[in-house]
Amino acid sequence: MSKPDSLVSCVIPVYKAESYLHQCIDSVLAQDYSHLEVILVNDGSPDRSGVICDAYQALDRRVRVFHQHNQGVSAARNYGVRQALGTYIAFIDADDWVEPSYISSLVGLAENYQAQASVLAQTAHNEANRLSGEEALEEMLYQKLFDTAPWGKLFHRSIPTSIPFPEGMFYEDLAVVCRMISRADFVAVGNGALYHYRTTPDGTMNGHDVGRLLDEQKAARMMYDFVLNTMPNLRRAAACRKFSADCQVLFKLPAEGYSSEKTQLWCAIKQNRLSVVCDSHARLKNRIAALSSYFGKGAMEILWSLHKL
């Protein structure tokens, strides 16, 4: 394994982020782990984001800036990975920020547990531990300790360099992070709310744009098919994660139109609901939602309006 002072490449795709970019970059440069590089990929941003990136590159030799025509966040991340020199790669979104011990905590987990990936759990658990790639994938699919977002994680460079993000679609992380986690022989999981995710009006998670929603459905299908083909013993976990995504998409689609897409989603929900209801590892709200589906789509929609799945 690598030495504790291994270079870490922080890949930050940048697009329309001028309002938040200073806080993001400053937080990365303020890490107590100094042996890092900050790779800023300006994805054709129409605001001053590119200028801000160039200013940081002039001030700090750890910052490397690359400009490209707008191709989307996946293309920007992939380009950043290709430019990365580090032993490890961390993905950070340009509108988020991190605590000073973020990188050192992730590197410490990876080094101490001889792991190819490390994760900071979203919810507190007893102590840091090491999981196999398959065990970690199961935890992620059940959305318990951590989810499918690329942030909050550190990967040995061999993983993201061989598993690129799918370009030209939203919710790309749902489709590909499962592959990254499963590729690791071991994944170290620790505690620490050290990554701050900012919810913005234009963010993917807030989007009701139909194209984005249908991409979520597509990404969930890609995730599900990958698990079935490579780790069929995790089918129930994958079905639970796909059920959650299908519900999200169905009840965010506009009330009018898209009848074929709604029919397809409803069929998928009915196909997986029994598995979710009977799965003691599934989140309680998923099991309740699956149970309510037996009373019809209207009952599920009422539940959705009361508590987002």
Rosetta blueprint (number, residue, H / E / L):
1 M L
2 S L
3 K L
4 P L
5 D L
6 S L
7 L L
8 V E
9 S E
10 C E
11 V E
12 I E
13 P E
14 V E
15 Y L
16 K L
17 A L
18 E L
19 S L
20 Y L
21 L H
22 H H
23 Q H
24 C H
25 I H
26 D H
27 S H
28 V H
29 L H
30 A L
31 Q L
32 D L
33 Y L
34 S L
35 H L
36 L E
37 E E
38 V E
39 I E
40 L E
41 V E
42 N E
43 D E
44 G L
45 S L
46 P L
47 D L
48 R L
49 S H
50 G H
51 V H
52 I H
53 C H
54 D H
55 A H
56 Y H
57 Q H
58 A H
59 L H
60 D L
61 R L
62 R L
63 V E
64 R E
65 V E
66 F E
67 H E
68 Q E
69 H L
70 N L
71 Q L
72 G L
73 V H
74 S H
75 A H
76 A H
77 R H
78 N H
79 Y H
80 G H
81 V H
82 R H
83 Q H
84 A L
85 L L
86 G L
87 T L
88 Y E
89 I E
90 A E
91 F E
92 I L
93 D L
94 A L
95 D L
96 D L
97 W E
98 V E
99 E L
100 P L
101 S L
102 Y H
103 I H
104 S H
105 S H
106 L H
107 V H
108 G H
109 L H
110 A H
111 E H
112 N H
113 Y L
114 Q L
115 A L
116 Q L
117 A E
118 S E
119 V E
120 L E
121 A L
122 Q L
123 T L
124 A L
125 H L
126 N L
127 E L
128 A L
129 N E
130 R E
131 L E
132 S E
133 G H
134 E H
135 E H
136 A H
137 L H
138 E H
139 E H
140 M H
141 L H
142 Y L
143 Q L
144 K L
145 L L
146 F L
147 D L
148 T L
149 A L
150 P L
151 W L
152 G L
153 K E
154 L E
155 F E
156 H E
157 R L
158 S L
159 I L
160 P L
161 T L
162 S L
163 I L
164 P L
165 F L
166 P L
167 E L
168 G L
169 M L
170 F L
171 Y L
172 E H
173 D H
174 L H
175 A H
176 V H
177 V H
178 C H
179 R H
180 M H
181 I H
182 S H
183 R H
184 A L
185 D L
186 F E
187 V E
188 A E
189 V E
190 G E
191 N L
192 G L
193 A L
194 L L
195 Y E
196 H E
197 Y L
198 R L
199 T L
200 T L
201 P L
202 D L
203 G L
204 T H
205 M H
206 N H
207 G L
208 H L
209 D L
210 V H
211 G H
212 R H
213 L H
214 L H
215 D H
216 E H
217 Q H
218 K H
219 A H
220 A H
221 R H
222 M H
223 M H
224 Y H
225 D H
226 F H
227 V H
228 L H
229 N H
230 T H
231 M L
232 P H
233 N H
234 L H
235 R H
236 R H
237 A H
238 A H
239 A H
240 C H
241 R H
242 K H
243 F H
244 S H
245 A H
246 D H
247 C H
248 Q H
249 V H
250 L H
251 F H
252 K H
253 L L
254 P L
255 A L
256 E L
257 G L
258 Y L
259 S H
260 S H
261 E H
262 K H
263 T H
264 Q H
265 L H
266 W H
267 C H
268 A H
269 I H
270 K H
271 Q H
272 N H
273 R H
274 L H
275 S H
276 V H
277 V H
278 C L
279 D L
280 S L
281 H L
282 A L
283 R L
284 L H
285 K H
286 N H
287 R H
288 I H
289 A H
290 A H
291 L H
292 S H
293 S H
294 Y H
295 F H
296 G L
297 K H
298 G H
299 A H
300 M H
301 E H
302 I H
303 L H
304 W H
305 S H
306 L H
307 H L
308 K L
309 L L
